[in-house]
């Protein structure tokens, strides 16, 4: 074993109570990078016990949407301004909720902070993840639980969607008074942009003070205006091309730049890593540590694309939590997405750590 992982191990041997932040400062690394190295050393059995294991046990906190999903799939060609015959299904969803369930199914200790109404739909949303996720951070508010209705073409591609998410707009910082311990103690926090901008900015600022890893998943281009004005403290942004275009406009970045050049400009705003999803074309990534490139998507038979992006984020964070680099983490994400699009569920109910490694191994074997 050579390199920084060896130096970290030697420093821990010299001082078993050294903090991750002190390691980061002495090695000129980010705290999240040190956490990745330590996670890998734990997996290898070179670190046993002590606070590093306790830190890993704190797991991942997902903050944002948890709602009821309705999918209307058109039978035949879709026609505007006309009546279209559809098949309608209903399930639970929401970006943060979906990411949390995926992570839980992958075997990671995961918790969920969402806002639901005092209604049966709210109970349905929370009950749906309890086998895999700790829901104790979640909040019940007056109002109706959020709903998301997607209209899909006969090939499974989304034509448009309708979202009723007013309950999230009603969430205030006061509602988080008893939740800050959850927010500050998570090893990794991933947050969508469903909550008000003031709430999102405050959460990031508090995480930044403790040098804790934080990721943002925008949800939609229209909600990009909830992104904090200061992106310092954001370790990961995972978004699609439309959301990237909105981010470029919001921060007055030259729209004529290439995707790679635009990603570089965003890192100059304080973001450590940015990943752009391109659907079937795979993903692009740019990291301040020099990891820059693209990764192709996995071959799959598409039945329904709903939830694929959330599965990608879960797989990506699985890789990050396991101490993998950004390219390998993206491959984990693409494997999860491939498994998801082959089912009509927002979360593939057969997803597991074993299934993830099986599809990843099969994909690498074919390359």
Secondary structure, 3 states (H helix, E strand, C coil): CCCHHHHHHHHHHHCCCCCHHHHHHHHCCCHHHHHHHHHHHHHCCCCCCHHHHHHHHCCEEEECCCEEEEEEEECCCCCCCCCCCEEEEEEEECHHHHHHHHHHHCCCCEEEECEEECCHHHHHHHHHHCCCCECCCCEEECCCCCEEEEEECCCCCEEEEEEECHHHHCCCHHHHCCCHHHHHHCCEEEEECCCCHHHHHHHHHHHHHCCCEEEEECCCHHHHHHCCCCCCCCCEEEEEHHHHHHHHHHCCCCCCCCHHHHHHHHHCCCCCEEEEECHHHCEEEEECCCCEEEECCCCCCCCCCCCHHHHHHHHHHHHHHCCCCHHHHHHHHHHHHHHHHCCCCCCCCCCCHHHHHHHHHHHHHHC
